[in-house]
Amino acid sequence: MTLVVTYLVVIFGCGLLAWVVRMPPLIGFLAAGFALNAMRVQPIEELSLMADIGVTLMLFAIGLRLDLRALLDRAVWLTAGAHMLVMTLIGTGFLAGISALGAFAPESLGVLATLSLVLSFSSTIFVIKILQDRGDEQALYGNICIGVLILQDIAAVAVISISSGVAPRVYSLGLIVLIPVLMWLTKNWYRLGHGELGALFGVAMALIPGYALFEWLGLSGSLGALIMGLILAPRPGSEQLSHTLFTVKELLLVGFFVSVGFQGLPTMANVAIGLLLVLLLPAQAVMYWLILWAVGMRNRTSVLSALLLSNYSEFALIVAALGVQTGWLSSHWLMSLVIALSAGFVISAVFNPRGVSAASRFASRLPARPPHKIHPEDRPIDVGDANALVLGMGRVGSMTYRQLVEQHGYRVLGVEHDPYRMRTLKQDGLNVVDGDATDFDFWTRVEARGVVEMIVLAMPSEHANIEALRQLRSIGYADTTIAAIALYREDIEELEALGIDVVVHLYEGAGEAIADRAAEAAKA
């Protein structure tokens, strides 16, 4: 019990310190792993198991919310493919230069190319965590980042399979039959409900036919978990299951970040080489920005995606550890990669805070392009003669929209950054446009033919609502009645202190209540 208490004190203390200095707690968890290792605290055997389950559930949750059509977008597959190719070439030359310094034993060109390839990958765990904190998993730049990560993960699985020297079993061909069977057997899984039985079913799907079966077949268990999520995704209740597993997944992922510190204590040479590897991150950011700009994305989308993807993937450690185990890579490179990964997380955390206003302002200063040359999903939006806006058209936003139209006679326009939800709402006859309310460029390019009397902030993330409020005030909506929902009661005071006219707790009538109170405030 004493060992567990020691772990909890150090991990929570480091996570709290990171939070106090406005950095993601995962940076503190990484530091906790190194601190525990330096203190010679005995490793907990279950820590690696906890980490594996956390990563597995994270990929399962990604699958639950992934639309495969997003991978067919040129902005996704071309960005992922071109970036891997260019950064592998740049990285190979860079690593060859480091090897020439003589700090470590020289490696073959093939080994350096393999390391460069995995260093071109971005961290799935880090990127998804930042997107979830911002509430931007379904934003356009969020969809691009997730799509690029999925393609990189598939490439990583191939690298791991080749590096291990273990070919998939011939039985793996049976997945061609098994996957359709699983799709049929689980088509009514949502009837289990959203309680403990439904959550347990989700965990079982991720770990048994997902991770365990794929590992037995000689494939990646992480890939199996992702595929199981994709199988359940089209069914009702998949989004709720993702939310249900969120807290469990977050706690288990702590084990992954802490376990990184137990890879060993680095030498000064490891630190020096690791910090040199960090110099590749600016090149990664520039390449992401250039490729996305070339495929028609706006500056803001390109900049946010580039900043978020410019870090090193945990798969780099997995491949390096496998290389050390099989003898084709020196252990010195593994420890240097641990330093590079950790430093990359710290730097990426600094450049990717919860708010995106700084990045948006920077993007606004870059050369603009004519609207007709912008990707169709990233063009400016005309709000027409609407006199009320609802930002965020989820369950609460949709209810608010209908109440304002049916009971108060407003001409309402809904703004939703999930293109698939937006299309569904338009099919139901709602006046909805695809846009990101936290987007500086979006608000500066809004063309309204009427006077907007009311704006309702109905996004699920408090940070997204606050960010949208800042954008509104910066462009002249200071006198418009603004209402917002609060997910937690402690958020109500913070939102009211920011000057929002009406704040309604999520579970106190939600859509109808905020619509009625906002209409009263607008008429006052």
Secondary structure, DSSP 8 states (H G I E B T S, - for coil): -HHHHHHHHHHHHHHHHHHHTTS-HHHHHHHHHHHHHHTT----THHHHHHHHHHHHHHHHHHHT--GGGGGSHHHHHHHHHHHHHHHHHHHHHHHHHHHTTSS----HHHHHHHHHHHTS--HHHHHHHHHHHT-TTSHHHHHHHHHHHHHHHHHHHHHHHHHT----GGGGGHHHHHHHHHHHTTTGGGG-SSHHHHHHHHHHIIIIIIIHHHHTTS-HHHHHHHHHHHHTTSTTHHHHHHHTHHHHHHHHHHHHHHHGGG----HHHHHHHHHHTTHHHHHHHHHHHHHHHTT--HHHHHHHHHHH-S--HHHHHHHHHHHHHTSS-HHHHHHHHHHHHHHHHHHHHHS-S--HHHHHHHHTS----GGGS-GGGS--EEET-SEEEE--SHHHHHHHHHHHHHH---EEEEES-HHHHHHHHHTT--EEE--TT-HHHHHT-EESS---EEEE--S-HHHHHHHHHHHHHTT-TTSEEEEEESSHHHHHHHHHTT-SEEEETTTTHHHHHHHHHHHHHH-
